Amino acid sequence: HKLQLNRHQQILLQQLGIEHIGELLRLPRSGIARRLGPKLLKNLDRLLGRRADPQLIFQPPLCFKKNIELEQETSEVEHLLPEVALLLTQLEQYLRQSCAVISHLEWRLEHEEQAPTRIPVRLSRPQREAALLLEMSRLSFETIHLSCATTRISLHANPLPSLQPKNTSL
């Protein structure tokens, strides 16, 4: 949170020789309210923790999209697996931080000469473990044959909130 001052307040504080917030806090509150307005006092109280300062709750994005540019083009699926593993590790970290899971994801292999190859991966139940997602992705990759070289690999997933079981134990 930042102390917002309008032009009039800035000029008045300069005329009073107030350069630091500590100097402002030493002034009588009634004088600050009269000269600079009660809104400034409310903002000061929020900054100092004397007054509630409600903040917006962080909402993570509803989708996960990451990609990796390949250093060397390849038409071999096996050569893509290290990048697949890296992206899945990033996805797992994201899912853990946002307490979410996924029920499906999609790989997009981008090529220079043709439209991207889309590889959907459907899961029987919601997951977040990178090792399991890697195995499922590997199985999906085995079903395709690349006719041209891949230049970039992208991972797209729409996380779902995870339903945490109630902890009834002490």
N, C-alpha and C positions, 0 to 999 in steps of 0.2 A: 504494500500500500504506500502511496506517495502523498505527501502534503501538497494539495493543490492550492495555489495562490493565484488570484487574478492580478491584473496589472496594478490596480489601486493598492491592494494589500502589499505587493512587492515594494512599491514606492514608499509607502508608509513605514514599512520595516526598515528600509534603507535610511530614511530620514531619522528614525529612532536609533540607528546604529546597531540594529539587530542583524547579525550575520549567521548565527548558529542557533539551532533549535533549543539548546540549553539556555541561551539568553532569553529566548521567547518564553520558555517555561518559567523563568524567574519573575516574569511580569504578573501582576494581579489578574486573575481570571475575569473579573468584572470589566477591567479595562480592555482586555483582549476582545471580549464579546462586544463591548460598546464600539471600539474602533475598527475591529476587523470582522465582526459578525459572529453570531453564535454557531454558524456552520463550521467555521474554522476550529472552534473549541471542540465540537463533536469529532472532527477529523483527528485532532490532536489526541483526544481520549481513545480513539480507535487505535492509533499508532502506538500508544503507550500501554494498551491492553486494559484500560480502565472501562471501556465500553465494548460491547459485542461487535465483532466485525465479521458478519456472515459472508462466506465465500461460496462461489458456485462449486458444486461437486464435480470432480473430474470424471468425464465420461470418455472412455477410450473409443477410438474409431470403431465403427461397426464392421470393418473389413480389414484384412491383412493383405497387403500387396508388397512384395519385394521381388527384386530381380538381380541377376548377376550377368554382366557382360563377360562372355568367355574370352580368355586370352587367345585361344586358338580355336577356330571353327572345327566342329567335329560332326560326323554323321554316325558315330558309334555311341549307342545309349550308355554303355559301360563307362565311357569317359565323362558322362554327365553326372554320375552318381556322387562324386565328392561335392559338387555344387548343390545337388539335391539335399545331401546330408546337412550342409551348412545352412541352407534356407530352412530346413525343418528344425534345426536347433534354434534358430532365431524365432520361428513360429512357436515352438514349445516355450521359450522364455516369455514371449508375448502372452501366450495363453495362461501361463502360471501367474504372471503379474496382474492380469485382468480377471483372474478367476473364471476362465472361460474354457470351453471345449469346442471341437468341431465335429460335424457329422459327415462332411465331405470337403474336398479341396480340388483345385484344378491347377495343373501344370500347363504352361504355355511355352513351347519351344519356338523361338522366332528365327526365321530364315531370311536371307537376302532376296531370294528369287520367288518365294511364294508366301502365302498366308501362314500365320502361326499354326503349329500343330497343337491341338488341345488334347490334354490327357486328364480326364476326370478320375478321381479316386473317391469311391463311396465306401463308407465305413458301416459296419453292422450296428455299432453303438458309438456314441460320442467319445472322443479320445483327445489326449493332448501329448502323449508320449512320443518323442521324436523317433525312438527306435522302432516302435510299431508302425508309425506313419512312413518311415523309410522302407520297411518291408512291404507295406501295402503299395507304396509308390513304385518300388522295384517290380512288383508283379504287374502293375498297370503298364509300366514302361516295356515289359517283355512282349506285350501284345501289339506294339507298333513297329513299323519299319520306316526309318527315315530315308526319304529319297534325295534329300539335299542337306547340306551342312547347317548346323544350328549355330547362331551367333549370340543368342541371349536366352536365358532360361528365367521364367517368372513363376512365382507361386501366388495363387489367389485363394483366400479362404474367408469365410464369413463365420466368425466365432459366435457361439451361443453361450448365454450365461450358464454357469455350472450350478446345478442344484446340489448344494452341500447337505449331506445328511445331518439331522439334528444330533448334537452331542448331548446325550442325557446322563453321561457318567460324570462323576466328580473328578 
